[in-house]
Amino acid sequence: MRILLVEDEVRLSQALVEIFQKNRYGVDAVYTGPEGLEYAQSGIYDAIVLDIMLPGMDGITILKTLRDEKIQVPVLLLTAKDDIGDKVK
């Protein structure tokens, strides 16, 4: 299984990559929204772990773009936001 990780906090990203690799997943990590969208559009990933707050383009915009392009790969959203409205969105 190949996973795309889009997370701008380098230390968190490195920790997640290590966990995925330890569990024998292939993983590519990128740190900005535009990079995340470009990688996700490649169609080679079985799952995407996507931060909501990213430089250049937020995770919600990335997800909406992928769905508009009929890319249906499963996405797990990460957020540090704790507002109920943000979580519902």
N, CA, C and O of each residue as an XYZ file, in Angstrom:
356
protein
N       0.851     -1.187      0.000
C       0.000      0.000      0.000
C       0.883      1.231      0.000
O       1.848      1.313      0.760
N       0.554      2.180     -0.847
C       1.308      3.428     -0.966
C       0.467      4.577     -0.416
O      -0.686      4.764     -0.804
N       1.067      5.343      0.498
C       0.386      6.437      1.178
C       1.065      7.755      0.844
O       2.292      7.842      0.792
N       0.246      8.783      0.618
C       0.753     10.144      0.479
C       0.464     10.875      1.780
O      -0.677     10.908      2.240
N       1.494     11.458      2.369
C       1.362     12.252      3.585
C       1.621     13.709      3.233
O       2.695     14.051      2.739
N       0.638     14.569      3.486
C       0.768     16.005      3.217
C       0.657     16.709      4.568
O      -0.442     16.905      5.086
N       1.793     17.084      5.128
C       1.868     17.679      6.468
C       3.026     18.660      6.492
O       4.158     18.295      6.173
N       2.749     19.919      6.873
C       3.794     20.940      6.822
C       4.689     20.972      8.060
O       5.762     21.575      8.012
N       4.294     20.358      9.140
C       5.147     20.317     10.325
C       6.125     19.160     10.164
O       5.749     17.990     10.243
N       7.379     19.510      9.939
C       8.395     18.530      9.546
C       8.566     17.428     10.586
O       8.643     16.252     10.232
N       8.625     17.792     11.855
C       8.841     16.770     12.898
C       7.680     15.779     12.955
O       7.898     14.574     13.081
N       6.462     16.275     12.863
C       5.297     15.391     12.851
C       5.319     14.513     11.602
O       5.045     13.315     11.672
N       5.641     15.108     10.476
C       5.714     14.367      9.228
C       6.751     13.243      9.319
O       6.482     12.110      8.922
N       7.929     13.563      9.840
C       8.978     12.554      9.975
C       8.541     11.413     10.890
O       8.817     10.248     10.605
N       7.863     11.743     11.987
C       7.384     10.714     12.911
C       6.359      9.805     12.235
O       6.407      8.586     12.394
N       5.438     10.398     11.485
C       4.429      9.604     10.795
C       5.049      8.730      9.705
O       4.660      7.574      9.535
N       6.001      9.278      8.977
C       6.690      8.484      7.952
C       7.356      7.275      8.602
O       7.268      6.163      8.081
N       8.010      7.483      9.717
C       8.682      6.384     10.417
C       7.681      5.305     10.843
O       7.946      4.111     10.699
N       6.541      5.731     11.364
C       5.507      4.777     11.779
C       4.979      3.994     10.582
O       4.852      2.771     10.644
N       4.673      4.695      9.496
C       4.184      4.005      8.296
C       5.222      3.007      7.777
O       4.884      1.865      7.465
N       6.465      3.430      7.685
C       7.505      2.550      7.165
C       7.741      1.352      8.078
O       7.974      0.241      7.603
N       7.682      1.576      9.373
C       7.847      0.480     10.336
C       6.758     -0.570     10.146
O       6.971     -1.756     10.398
N       5.597     -0.122      9.701
C       4.484     -1.033      9.449
C       4.403     -1.478      7.990
O       3.384     -2.001      7.539
N       5.499     -1.259      7.264
C       5.694     -1.753      5.897
C       4.804     -1.101      4.842
O       4.441     -1.726      3.845
N       4.459      0.169      5.078
C       3.757      0.939      4.060
C       4.762      1.773      3.286
O       5.727      2.279      3.859
N       4.541      1.918      1.992
C       5.311      2.872      1.212
C       4.700      4.247      1.441
O       3.478      4.390      1.426
N       5.528      5.252      1.652
C       4.997      6.574      1.951
C       5.849      7.652      1.291
O       7.078      7.583      1.292
N       5.174      8.642      0.731
C       5.815      9.849      0.227
C       5.297     11.000      1.072
O       4.094     11.110      1.308
N       6.201     11.859      1.527
C       5.808     13.008      2.339
C       6.121     14.294      1.589
O       7.209     14.466      1.041
N       5.140     15.191      1.576
C       5.320     16.530      1.017
C       4.805     17.531      2.038
O       4.059     17.174      2.951
N       5.212     18.804      1.876
C       5.016     19.776      2.950
C       4.172     20.994      2.591
O       3.950     21.854      3.443
N       3.700     21.087      1.356
C       2.874     22.232      0.958
C       1.622     21.747      0.239
O       1.576     20.634     -0.286
N       0.610     22.608      0.229
C      -0.620     22.272     -0.459
C      -0.447     22.008     -1.945
O      -0.918     20.984     -2.439
N       0.219     22.907     -2.678
C       0.385     22.652     -4.116
C       1.136     21.346     -4.417
O       0.786     20.635     -5.360
N       2.154     21.032     -3.629
C       2.862     19.750     -3.815
C       1.914     18.588     -3.549
O       1.883     17.611     -4.297
N       1.142     18.709     -2.474
C       0.207     17.650     -2.123
C      -0.789     17.380     -3.238
O      -1.063     16.227     -3.570
N      -1.330     18.445     -3.813
C      -2.278     18.277     -4.913
C      -1.614     17.610     -6.111
O      -2.172     16.690     -6.709
N      -0.428     18.077     -6.452
C       0.277     17.499     -7.604
C       0.541     16.003     -7.404
O       0.293     15.204     -8.308
N       1.032     15.629     -6.248
C       1.301     14.215     -5.972
C       0.001     13.406     -5.976
O      -0.053     12.316     -6.546
N      -1.044     13.943     -5.338
C      -2.312     13.225     -5.250
C      -2.924     12.987     -6.625
O      -3.555     11.956     -6.858
N      -2.739     13.933     -7.529
C      -3.297     13.806     -8.876
C      -2.595     12.740     -9.705
O      -3.087     12.363    -10.769
N      -1.455     12.250     -9.236
C      -0.719     11.228     -9.985
C      -1.469      9.912    -10.053
O      -1.245      9.117    -10.966
N      -2.361      9.673     -9.094
C      -3.152      8.444     -9.112
C      -2.434      7.202     -8.616
O      -2.949      6.097     -8.782
N      -1.267      7.346     -8.015
C      -0.502      6.167     -7.586
C      -0.708      5.807     -6.112
O      -0.119      4.841     -5.629
N      -1.532      6.567     -5.396
C      -1.667      6.352     -3.951
C      -2.951      5.597     -3.617
O      -3.997      5.786     -4.240
N      -2.828      4.732     -2.607
C      -3.967      3.972     -2.105
C      -4.701      4.728     -1.005
O      -5.866      4.447     -0.726
N      -4.018      5.690     -0.378
C      -4.607      6.506      0.685
C      -3.806      7.797      0.817
O      -2.630      7.859      0.459
N      -4.476      8.831      1.341
C      -3.825     10.124      1.565
C      -4.111     10.557      2.991
O      -5.257     10.520      3.441
N      -3.068     10.969      3.703
C      -3.204     11.593      5.016
C      -2.905     13.069      4.776
O      -1.799     13.432      4.378
N      -3.899     13.910      5.022
C      -3.881     15.291      4.559
C      -4.154     16.260      5.697
O      -5.218     16.219      6.315
N      -3.189     17.135      5.973
C      -3.385     18.190      6.957
C      -4.328     19.227      6.364
O      -4.325     19.448      5.153
N      -5.127     19.860      7.199
C      -6.042     20.881      6.699
C      -5.334     22.218      6.504
O      -5.556     22.897      5.502
N      -4.489     22.597      7.451
C      -3.801     23.894      7.363
C      -2.419     23.685      6.758
O      -1.516     23.150      7.402
N      -2.272     24.118      5.503
C      -1.029     23.948      4.759
C      -0.641     25.258      4.083
O      -1.508     26.069      3.760
N       0.647     25.468      3.869
C       1.044     26.645      3.097
C       0.702     26.470      1.613
O       0.862     25.391      1.042
N       0.232     27.548      1.016
C      -0.014     27.549     -0.429
C      -1.405     27.132     -0.838
O      -1.951     27.666     -1.803
N      -1.995     26.182     -0.120
C      -3.340     25.687     -0.439
C      -3.784     24.815      0.730
O      -3.043     23.938      1.173
N      -4.988     25.056      1.227
C      -5.426     24.269      2.381
C      -5.907     22.879      1.968
O      -6.234     22.633      0.807
N      -5.942     21.991      2.938
C      -6.311     20.603      2.679
C      -7.731     20.429      2.174
O      -7.991     19.537      1.366
N      -8.658     21.266      2.635
C     -10.042     21.168      2.164
C     -10.120     21.473      0.668
O     -10.842     20.800     -0.067
N      -9.383     22.481      0.220
C      -9.348     22.817     -1.207
C      -8.742     21.674     -2.008
O      -9.223     21.344     -3.092
N      -7.692     21.074     -1.477
C      -7.078     19.916     -2.156
C      -8.103     18.801     -2.290
O      -8.274     18.242     -3.373
N      -8.784     18.476     -1.205
C      -9.765     17.393     -1.235
C     -10.903     17.697     -2.205
O     -11.307     16.821     -2.971
N     -11.421     18.914     -2.186
C     -12.492     19.290     -3.123
C     -12.024     19.174     -4.567
O     -12.768     18.705     -5.428
N     -10.783     19.603     -4.835
C     -10.238     19.505     -6.195
C     -10.141     18.055     -6.631
O     -10.517     17.719     -7.754
N      -9.643     17.196     -5.759
C      -9.529     15.765     -6.088
C     -10.900     15.163     -6.382
O     -11.060     14.416     -7.347
N     -11.878     15.485     -5.559
C     -13.219     14.929     -5.760
C     -13.856     15.479     -7.041
O     -14.557     14.753     -7.746
N     -13.615     16.755     -7.344
C     -14.111     17.324     -8.597
C     -13.498     16.627     -9.804
O     -14.123     16.523    -10.859
N     -12.268     16.150     -9.636
C     -11.574     15.434    -10.718
C     -11.873     13.938    -10.687
O     -11.250     13.159    -11.409
N     -12.835     13.538     -9.842
C     -13.261     12.136     -9.720
C     -12.165     11.230     -9.177
O     -12.181     10.026     -9.433
N     -11.224     11.780     -8.440
C     -10.202     10.982     -7.758
C     -10.793     10.591     -6.413
O     -11.007     11.446     -5.553
N     -11.056      9.306     -6.229
C     -11.804      8.826     -5.071
C     -10.947      8.101     -4.031
O     -11.473      7.339     -3.220
N      -9.649      8.330     -4.048
C      -8.768      7.699     -3.064
C      -9.220      8.091     -1.653
O      -9.591      9.244     -1.433
N      -9.196      7.155     -0.688
C      -9.569      7.499      0.688
C      -8.618      8.548      1.269
O      -7.407      8.497      1.057
N      -9.203      9.512      2.017
C      -8.429     10.606      2.601
C      -8.735     10.690      4.094
O      -9.897     10.689      4.502
N      -7.685     10.761      4.894
C      -7.802     11.009      6.325
C      -7.308     12.424      6.572
O      -6.158     12.743      6.272
N      -8.174     13.280      7.119
C      -7.811     14.674      7.368
C      -7.251     14.836      8.772
O      -7.786     14.284      9.734
N      -6.167     15.598      8.880
C      -5.566     15.949     10.161
C      -5.831     17.422     10.417
O      -5.794     18.237      9.496
N      -6.099     17.760     11.681
C      -6.257     19.167     12.013
C      -5.893     19.426     13.462
O      -6.115     18.585     14.333
N      -5.336     20.591     13.705
C      -5.076     21.049     15.065
C      -6.215     21.954     15.525
O      -6.240     22.389     16.676
N      -7.151     22.236     14.630
C      -8.276     23.098     14.969
C      -9.195     22.369     15.938
O      -9.424     21.166     15.811
N      -9.727     23.123     16.920
C     -10.619     22.484     17.883
C     -12.028     23.067     17.887
O     -12.863     22.665     18.697
N     -12.293     24.002     16.996
C     -13.630     24.593     16.883
C     -14.584     23.582     16.258
O     -14.243     22.940     15.265
N     -15.761     23.440     16.825
C     -16.752     22.471     16.326
C     -17.094     22.730     14.851
O     -17.225     21.787     14.071
N     -17.236     24.003     14.472
C     -17.542     24.335     13.078
C     -16.466     23.843     12.122
O     -16.771     23.352     11.035
N     -15.203     23.975     12.531
C     -14.105     23.468     11.693
C     -14.159     21.961     11.566
O     -13.931     21.419     10.485
N     -14.457     21.283     12.650
C     -14.512     19.816     12.623
C     -15.658     19.318     11.747
O     -15.504     18.334     11.023
N     -16.798     19.986     11.807
C     -17.949     19.589     10.990
C     -17.641     19.812      9.517
O     -17.978     18.975      8.679
N     -17.008     20.928      9.197
C     -16.651     21.237      7.805
C     -15.799     20.123      7.225
O     -15.396     20.194      6.064
